[in-house]
Structures are given as C-alpha cells and as structure tokens.
Amino acid sequence: MNDGVPPLKLRQVLAEVFGIAPESLRQDSAINEVRGWDSVSHVEAIVALEATFRVTIPGSKIAALNTVALIQKELERLGVVCS
C-alpha cells in the first residue's frame, strides 16, 4: 500500500461504480462514507471487481470488505497484483 493511495485500476473500477472521481478514493475510504457507496453499489462493485480481475470473492467475505484497503487485501489474497 502506497501512502494511503490505492492502485489506479482498483480506484478506477470502484469510482466507476460509485460515480465519483478515482482520485477521491484512499485506503481508508469506507462504505457509507463515500458518496455513492451503499449496500447496493457495494454488491455492484464486487461484481465489477470480479469481472475486471477475473477472480471470485467468497460470499462469506463480501460484507466485511467495507474499506478500500480491505478490498485490496482480499484481491491480493486471491492472487491479484495490486501495485
């Protein structure tokens, strides 16, 4: 993780789903604190991330992925290189 700034591709995917600028997302950005990130868009973001990075995020983990940092950590656990 780089000074609180998530990798560009991760920011781009999330920003597109939430309808915000990618540069507004930081590692500590969290659901219900980011405009456009609610329970519905959270599921949409997971689907978009799975399609973009070609991974399957276990359903049991989805609700707990409530910050950008936790999403990045899970993607890395699944073998996605987030740099």
C-alpha positions as CSV (number, residue, x, y, z in Angstrom):
1,M,0.0,0.0,0.0
2,N,1.3,3.3,-1.0
3,D,0.8,6.3,1.3
4,G,-2.9,5.8,1.5
5,V,-3.4,5.8,-2.2
6,P,-4.9,2.6,-3.6
7,P,-3.7,1.2,-7.0
8,L,-5.1,3.1,-10.0
9,K,-7.0,0.2,-11.5
10,L,-8.7,-0.6,-8.2
11,R,-9.7,3.1,-7.8
12,Q,-10.9,3.3,-11.4
13,V,-13.2,0.2,-11.0
14,L,-14.7,1.4,-7.7
15,A,-15.0,5.0,-8.9
16,E,-16.9,4.0,-12.0
17,V,-19.4,2.0,-9.9
18,F,-19.8,4.7,-7.3
19,G,-19.9,7.6,-9.8
20,I,-17.0,9.5,-8.3
21,A,-13.5,10.6,-9.3
22,P,-10.9,7.9,-8.8
23,E,-8.5,10.3,-7.1
24,S,-11.1,10.8,-4.3
25,L,-10.6,7.2,-3.1
26,R,-8.0,6.4,-0.4
27,Q,-7.1,3.2,1.5
28,D,-9.3,4.3,4.4
29,S,-12.3,5.2,2.2
30,A,-15.2,3.2,3.6
31,I,-18.8,2.2,2.8
32,N,-21.3,4.9,3.9
33,E,-18.5,7.5,4.0
34,V,-18.0,7.6,0.2
35,R,-20.7,9.3,-1.9
36,G,-22.4,6.5,-3.9
37,W,-21.1,3.6,-1.9
38,D,-24.0,1.9,-0.2
39,S,-25.2,-1.7,0.1
40,V,-26.4,-1.9,-3.4
41,S,-23.4,-0.4,-5.1
42,H,-21.2,-2.5,-2.8
43,V,-22.5,-5.6,-4.5
44,E,-22.2,-3.9,-7.9
45,A,-18.5,-3.1,-7.0
46,I,-17.8,-6.7,-6.0
47,V,-19.2,-7.9,-9.3
48,A,-17.2,-5.4,-11.3
49,L,-14.0,-6.3,-9.4
50,E,-14.6,-10.0,-10.0
51,A,-15.0,-9.3,-13.8
52,T,-12.1,-6.9,-14.0
53,F,-9.6,-9.0,-12.1
54,R,-11.1,-12.4,-13.1
55,V,-11.4,-13.7,-9.5
56,T,-14.3,-14.9,-7.3
57,I,-14.6,-13.2,-4.0
58,P,-16.1,-15.7,-1.5
59,G,-19.7,-14.7,-0.5
60,S,-18.8,-15.0,3.2
61,K,-16.2,-12.2,2.8
62,I,-18.2,-9.7,0.8
63,A,-19.9,-7.8,3.7
64,A,-16.6,-7.5,5.6
65,L,-14.9,-5.8,2.7
66,N,-16.0,-2.3,3.8
67,T,-12.9,-0.3,3.1
68,V,-10.8,0.1,0.0
69,A,-7.8,-1.3,2.0
70,L,-9.8,-4.5,2.9
71,I,-10.9,-4.9,-0.7
72,Q,-7.3,-4.6,-1.9
73,K,-6.1,-7.0,0.7
74,E,-8.7,-9.6,-0.4
75,L,-7.8,-9.1,-4.1
76,E,-4.1,-9.7,-3.2
77,R,-5.0,-12.8,-1.2
78,L,-6.7,-14.1,-4.4
79,G,-3.5,-13.5,-6.4
80,V,-4.3,-10.2,-7.9
81,V,-1.2,-8.0,-8.1
82,C,-2.2,-4.6,-6.8
83,S,0.6,-2.2,-7.5
